[in-house]
Amino acid sequence: MLPFNRIPTHPGEMLLEEFIKPLGMTQAAFADQIGMPIQLLTEIIQGKRGVTPETAWLLSKALDMTPGFWLNLQRNHDIVKQRLESTD
């Protein structure tokens, strides 16, 4: 069950903190490696954009994970954020 008292971590923050930084890569190098425009990656990391199925596929291939991992993070973030915003 999702905790509805706080918004789950945005997948962009998790991507940066749990994957890109530990790999010792810059955002630009990671974007280049996976074939994504740096501006798009930056906006995802900043939480200004969400992870789409296309982006989830790129991340899953680069990090040897499933696309569902990234889509579930995004879905959980969006559901709780919407719920908290609608109760304001």
Phi and psi in radians as a Rosetta constraint file:
Dihedral C 1 N 2 CA 2 C 2 CIRCULARHARMONIC -1.398 0.35
Dihedral N 2 CA 2 C 2 N 3 CIRCULARHARMONIC 2.430 0.35
Dihedral C 2 N 3 CA 3 C 3 CIRCULARHARMONIC -1.306 0.35
Dihedral N 3 CA 3 C 3 N 4 CIRCULARHARMONIC 2.173 0.35
Dihedral C 3 N 4 CA 4 C 4 CIRCULARHARMONIC -1.722 0.35
Dihedral N 4 CA 4 C 4 N 5 CIRCULARHARMONIC 0.216 0.35
Dihedral C 4 N 5 CA 5 C 5 CIRCULARHARMONIC -1.782 0.35
Dihedral N 5 CA 5 C 5 N 6 CIRCULARHARMONIC -0.096 0.35
Dihedral C 5 N 6 CA 6 C 6 CIRCULARHARMONIC -2.585 0.35
Dihedral N 6 CA 6 C 6 N 7 CIRCULARHARMONIC 2.627 0.35
Dihedral C 6 N 7 CA 7 C 7 CIRCULARHARMONIC -1.392 0.35
Dihedral N 7 CA 7 C 7 N 8 CIRCULARHARMONIC 2.212 0.35
Dihedral C 7 N 8 CA 8 C 8 CIRCULARHARMONIC -1.054 0.35
Dihedral N 8 CA 8 C 8 N 9 CIRCULARHARMONIC 2.703 0.35
Dihedral C 8 N 9 CA 9 C 9 CIRCULARHARMONIC -0.946 0.35
Dihedral N 9 CA 9 C 9 N 10 CIRCULARHARMONIC 2.340 0.35
Dihedral C 9 N 10 CA 10 C 10 CIRCULARHARMONIC -1.185 0.35
Dihedral N 10 CA 10 C 10 N 11 CIRCULARHARMONIC 2.475 0.35
Dihedral C 10 N 11 CA 11 C 11 CIRCULARHARMONIC -1.043 0.35
Dihedral N 11 CA 11 C 11 N 12 CIRCULARHARMONIC -0.482 0.35
Dihedral C 11 N 12 CA 12 C 12 CIRCULARHARMONIC -1.139 0.35
Dihedral N 12 CA 12 C 12 N 13 CIRCULARHARMONIC -0.698 0.35
Dihedral C 12 N 13 CA 13 C 13 CIRCULARHARMONIC -1.143 0.35
Dihedral N 13 CA 13 C 13 N 14 CIRCULARHARMONIC -0.733 0.35
Dihedral C 13 N 14 CA 14 C 14 CIRCULARHARMONIC -1.129 0.35
Dihedral N 14 CA 14 C 14 N 15 CIRCULARHARMONIC -0.714 0.35
Dihedral C 14 N 15 CA 15 C 15 CIRCULARHARMONIC -1.003 0.35
Dihedral N 15 CA 15 C 15 N 16 CIRCULARHARMONIC -0.817 0.35
Dihedral C 15 N 16 CA 16 C 16 CIRCULARHARMONIC -1.176 0.35
Dihedral N 16 CA 16 C 16 N 17 CIRCULARHARMONIC -0.917 0.35
Dihedral C 16 N 17 CA 17 C 17 CIRCULARHARMONIC -1.307 0.35
Dihedral N 17 CA 17 C 17 N 18 CIRCULARHARMONIC -0.606 0.35
Dihedral C 17 N 18 CA 18 C 18 CIRCULARHARMONIC -1.748 0.35
Dihedral N 18 CA 18 C 18 N 19 CIRCULARHARMONIC -0.243 0.35
Dihedral C 18 N 19 CA 19 C 19 CIRCULARHARMONIC -2.223 0.35
Dihedral N 19 CA 19 C 19 N 20 CIRCULARHARMONIC -1.040 0.35
Dihedral C 19 N 20 CA 20 C 20 CIRCULARHARMONIC -1.127 0.35
Dihedral N 20 CA 20 C 20 N 21 CIRCULARHARMONIC -0.883 0.35
Dihedral C 20 N 21 CA 21 C 21 CIRCULARHARMONIC -1.076 0.35
Dihedral N 21 CA 21 C 21 N 22 CIRCULARHARMONIC -0.858 0.35
Dihedral C 21 N 22 CA 22 C 22 CIRCULARHARMONIC -1.058 0.35
Dihedral N 22 CA 22 C 22 N 23 CIRCULARHARMONIC -0.488 0.35
Dihedral C 22 N 23 CA 23 C 23 CIRCULARHARMONIC -1.314 0.35
Dihedral N 23 CA 23 C 23 N 24 CIRCULARHARMONIC -0.173 0.35
Dihedral C 23 N 24 CA 24 C 24 CIRCULARHARMONIC 1.253 0.35
Dihedral N 24 CA 24 C 24 N 25 CIRCULARHARMONIC 0.471 0.35
Dihedral C 24 N 25 CA 25 C 25 CIRCULARHARMONIC -1.835 0.35
Dihedral N 25 CA 25 C 25 N 26 CIRCULARHARMONIC 2.697 0.35
Dihedral C 25 N 26 CA 26 C 26 CIRCULARHARMONIC -1.467 0.35
Dihedral N 26 CA 26 C 26 N 27 CIRCULARHARMONIC 2.830 0.35
Dihedral C 26 N 27 CA 27 C 27 CIRCULARHARMONIC -1.070 0.35
Dihedral N 27 CA 27 C 27 N 28 CIRCULARHARMONIC -0.691 0.35
Dihedral C 27 N 28 CA 28 C 28 CIRCULARHARMONIC -1.107 0.35
Dihedral N 28 CA 28 C 28 N 29 CIRCULARHARMONIC -0.758 0.35
Dihedral C 28 N 29 CA 29 C 29 CIRCULARHARMONIC -1.143 0.35
Dihedral N 29 CA 29 C 29 N 30 CIRCULARHARMONIC -0.706 0.35
Dihedral C 29 N 30 CA 30 C 30 CIRCULARHARMONIC -1.155 0.35
Dihedral N 30 CA 30 C 30 N 31 CIRCULARHARMONIC -0.772 0.35
Dihedral C 30 N 31 CA 31 C 31 CIRCULARHARMONIC -1.039 0.35
Dihedral N 31 CA 31 C 31 N 32 CIRCULARHARMONIC -0.764 0.35
Dihedral C 31 N 32 CA 32 C 32 CIRCULARHARMONIC -1.100 0.35
Dihedral N 32 CA 32 C 32 N 33 CIRCULARHARMONIC -0.751 0.35
Dihedral C 32 N 33 CA 33 C 33 CIRCULARHARMONIC -1.066 0.35
Dihedral N 33 CA 33 C 33 N 34 CIRCULARHARMONIC -0.670 0.35
Dihedral C 33 N 34 CA 34 C 34 CIRCULARHARMONIC -1.662 0.35
Dihedral N 34 CA 34 C 34 N 35 CIRCULARHARMONIC -0.028 0.35
Dihedral C 34 N 35 CA 35 C 35 CIRCULARHARMONIC 1.329 0.35
Dihedral N 35 CA 35 C 35 N 36 CIRCULARHARMONIC 0.667 0.35
Dihedral C 35 N 36 CA 36 C 36 CIRCULARHARMONIC -2.079 0.35
Dihedral N 36 CA 36 C 36 N 37 CIRCULARHARMONIC 2.430 0.35
Dihedral C 36 N 37 CA 37 C 37 CIRCULARHARMONIC -1.036 0.35
Dihedral N 37 CA 37 C 37 N 38 CIRCULARHARMONIC 2.405 0.35
Dihedral C 37 N 38 CA 38 C 38 CIRCULARHARMONIC -1.038 0.35
Dihedral N 38 CA 38 C 38 N 39 CIRCULARHARMONIC -0.634 0.35
Dihedral C 38 N 39 CA 39 C 39 CIRCULARHARMONIC -1.078 0.35
Dihedral N 39 CA 39 C 39 N 40 CIRCULARHARMONIC -0.723 0.35
Dihedral C 39 N 40 CA 40 C 40 CIRCULARHARMONIC -1.130 0.35
Dihedral N 40 CA 40 C 40 N 41 CIRCULARHARMONIC -0.806 0.35
Dihedral C 40 N 41 CA 41 C 41 CIRCULARHARMONIC -1.062 0.35
Dihedral N 41 CA 41 C 41 N 42 CIRCULARHARMONIC -0.762 0.35
Dihedral C 41 N 42 CA 42 C 42 CIRCULARHARMONIC -1.051 0.35
Dihedral N 42 CA 42 C 42 N 43 CIRCULARHARMONIC -0.744 0.35
Dihedral C 42 N 43 CA 43 C 43 CIRCULARHARMONIC -1.169 0.35
Dihedral N 43 CA 43 C 43 N 44 CIRCULARHARMONIC -0.610 0.35
Dihedral C 43 N 44 CA 44 C 44 CIRCULARHARMONIC -1.165 0.35
Dihedral N 44 CA 44 C 44 N 45 CIRCULARHARMONIC -0.817 0.35
Dihedral C 44 N 45 CA 45 C 45 CIRCULARHARMONIC -1.082 0.35
Dihedral N 45 CA 45 C 45 N 46 CIRCULARHARMONIC -0.640 0.35
Dihedral C 45 N 46 CA 46 C 46 CIRCULARHARMONIC -1.385 0.35
Dihedral N 46 CA 46 C 46 N 47 CIRCULARHARMONIC -0.069 0.35
Dihedral C 46 N 47 CA 47 C 47 CIRCULARHARMONIC 1.368 0.35
Dihedral N 47 CA 47 C 47 N 48 CIRCULARHARMONIC 0.222 0.35
Dihedral C 47 N 48 CA 48 C 48 CIRCULARHARMONIC -1.452 0.35
Dihedral N 48 CA 48 C 48 N 49 CIRCULARHARMONIC -0.347 0.35
Dihedral C 48 N 49 CA 49 C 49 CIRCULARHARMONIC -2.306 0.35
Dihedral N 49 CA 49 C 49 N 50 CIRCULARHARMONIC 2.713 0.35
Dihedral C 49 N 50 CA 50 C 50 CIRCULARHARMONIC -1.718 0.35
Dihedral N 50 CA 50 C 50 N 51 CIRCULARHARMONIC 2.975 0.35
Dihedral C 50 N 51 CA 51 C 51 CIRCULARHARMONIC -1.463 0.35
Dihedral N 51 CA 51 C 51 N 52 CIRCULARHARMONIC 2.122 0.35
Dihedral C 51 N 52 CA 52 C 52 CIRCULARHARMONIC -1.628 0.35
Dihedral N 52 CA 52 C 52 N 53 CIRCULARHARMONIC 2.935 0.35
Dihedral C 52 N 53 CA 53 C 53 CIRCULARHARMONIC -0.978 0.35
Dihedral N 53 CA 53 C 53 N 54 CIRCULARHARMONIC -0.675 0.35
Dihedral C 53 N 54 CA 54 C 54 CIRCULARHARMONIC -1.103 0.35
Dihedral N 54 CA 54 C 54 N 55 CIRCULARHARMONIC -0.799 0.35
Dihedral C 54 N 55 CA 55 C 55 CIRCULARHARMONIC -1.131 0.35
Dihedral N 55 CA 55 C 55 N 56 CIRCULARHARMONIC -0.716 0.35
Dihedral C 55 N 56 CA 56 C 56 CIRCULARHARMONIC -1.034 0.35
Dihedral N 56 CA 56 C 56 N 57 CIRCULARHARMONIC -0.676 0.35
Dihedral C 56 N 57 CA 57 C 57 CIRCULARHARMONIC -1.137 0.35
Dihedral N 57 CA 57 C 57 N 58 CIRCULARHARMONIC -0.788 0.35
Dihedral C 57 N 58 CA 58 C 58 CIRCULARHARMONIC -1.069 0.35
Dihedral N 58 CA 58 C 58 N 59 CIRCULARHARMONIC -0.786 0.35
Dihedral C 58 N 59 CA 59 C 59 CIRCULARHARMONIC -1.144 0.35
Dihedral N 59 CA 59 C 59 N 60 CIRCULARHARMONIC -0.700 0.35
Dihedral C 59 N 60 CA 60 C 60 CIRCULARHARMONIC -1.135 0.35
Dihedral N 60 CA 60 C 60 N 61 CIRCULARHARMONIC -0.698 0.35
Dihedral C 60 N 61 CA 61 C 61 CIRCULARHARMONIC -1.170 0.35
Dihedral N 61 CA 61 C 61 N 62 CIRCULARHARMONIC -0.733 0.35
Dihedral C 61 N 62 CA 62 C 62 CIRCULARHARMONIC -1.231 0.35
Dihedral N 62 CA 62 C 62 N 63 CIRCULARHARMONIC -0.556 0.35
Dihedral C 62 N 63 CA 63 C 63 CIRCULARHARMONIC -1.947 0.35
Dihedral N 63 CA 63 C 63 N 64 CIRCULARHARMONIC 0.159 0.35
Dihedral C 63 N 64 CA 64 C 64 CIRCULARHARMONIC 0.955 0.35
Dihedral N 64 CA 64 C 64 N 65 CIRCULARHARMONIC 0.949 0.35
Dihedral C 64 N 65 CA 65 C 65 CIRCULARHARMONIC -2.345 0.35
Dihedral N 65 CA 65 C 65 N 66 CIRCULARHARMONIC 3.104 0.35
Dihedral C 65 N 66 CA 66 C 66 CIRCULARHARMONIC -1.589 0.35
Dihedral N 66 CA 66 C 66 N 67 CIRCULARHARMONIC 2.614 0.35
Dihedral C 66 N 67 CA 67 C 67 CIRCULARHARMONIC -1.069 0.35
Dihedral N 67 CA 67 C 67 N 68 CIRCULARHARMONIC -0.552 0.35
Dihedral C 67 N 68 CA 68 C 68 CIRCULARHARMONIC -1.042 0.35
Dihedral N 68 CA 68 C 68 N 69 CIRCULARHARMONIC -0.569 0.35
Dihedral C 68 N 69 CA 69 C 69 CIRCULARHARMONIC -0.977 0.35
Dihedral N 69 CA 69 C 69 N 70 CIRCULARHARMONIC -0.880 0.35
Dihedral C 69 N 70 CA 70 C 70 CIRCULARHARMONIC -1.226 0.35
Dihedral N 70 CA 70 C 70 N 71 CIRCULARHARMONIC -0.694 0.35
Dihedral C 70 N 71 CA 71 C 71 CIRCULARHARMONIC -1.180 0.35
Dihedral N 71 CA 71 C 71 N 72 CIRCULARHARMONIC -0.621 0.35
Dihedral C 71 N 72 CA 72 C 72 CIRCULARHARMONIC -1.175 0.35
Dihedral N 72 CA 72 C 72 N 73 CIRCULARHARMONIC -0.704 0.35
Dihedral C 72 N 73 CA 73 C 73 CIRCULARHARMONIC -1.025 0.35
Dihedral N 73 CA 73 C 73 N 74 CIRCULARHARMONIC -0.789 0.35
Dihedral C 73 N 74 CA 74 C 74 CIRCULARHARMONIC -1.144 0.35
Dihedral N 74 CA 74 C 74 N 75 CIRCULARHARMONIC -0.766 0.35
Dihedral C 74 N 75 CA 75 C 75 CIRCULARHARMONIC -1.059 0.35
Dihedral N 75 CA 75 C 75 N 76 CIRCULARHARMONIC -0.829 0.35
Dihedral C 75 N 76 CA 76 C 76 CIRCULARHARMONIC -1.079 0.35
Dihedral N 76 CA 76 C 76 N 77 CIRCULARHARMONIC -0.730 0.35
Dihedral C 76 N 77 CA 77 C 77 CIRCULARHARMONIC -1.050 0.35
Dihedral N 77 CA 77 C 77 N 78 CIRCULARHARMONIC -0.850 0.35
Dihedral C 77 N 78 CA 78 C 78 CIRCULARHARMONIC -1.146 0.35
Dihedral N 78 CA 78 C 78 N 79 CIRCULARHARMONIC -0.727 0.35
Dihedral C 78 N 79 CA 79 C 79 CIRCULARHARMONIC -1.082 0.35
Dihedral N 79 CA 79 C 79 N 80 CIRCULARHARMONIC -0.880 0.35
Dihedral C 79 N 80 CA 80 C 80 CIRCULARHARMONIC -1.214 0.35
Dihedral N 80 CA 80 C 80 N 81 CIRCULARHARMONIC -0.698 0.35
Dihedral C 80 N 81 CA 81 C 81 CIRCULARHARMONIC -1.032 0.35
Dihedral N 81 CA 81 C 81 N 82 CIRCULARHARMONIC -0.795 0.35
Dihedral C 81 N 82 CA 82 C 82 CIRCULARHARMONIC -1.073 0.35
Dihedral N 82 CA 82 C 82 N 83 CIRCULARHARMONIC -0.767 0.35
Dihedral C 82 N 83 CA 83 C 83 CIRCULARHARMONIC -1.104 0.35
Dihedral N 83 CA 83 C 83 N 84 CIRCULARHARMONIC -0.789 0.35
Dihedral C 83 N 84 CA 84 C 84 CIRCULARHARMONIC -1.160 0.35
Dihedral N 84 CA 84 C 84 N 85 CIRCULARHARMONIC -0.656 0.35
Dihedral C 84 N 85 CA 85 C 85 CIRCULARHARMONIC -1.238 0.35
Dihedral N 85 CA 85 C 85 N 86 CIRCULARHARMONIC -0.543 0.35
Dihedral C 85 N 86 CA 86 C 86 CIRCULARHARMONIC -1.383 0.35
Dihedral N 86 CA 86 C 86 N 87 CIRCULARHARMONIC -0.206 0.35
Dihedral C 86 N 87 CA 87 C 87 CIRCULARHARMONIC -1.681 0.35
Dihedral N 87 CA 87 C 87 N 88 CIRCULARHARMONIC 0.005 0.35
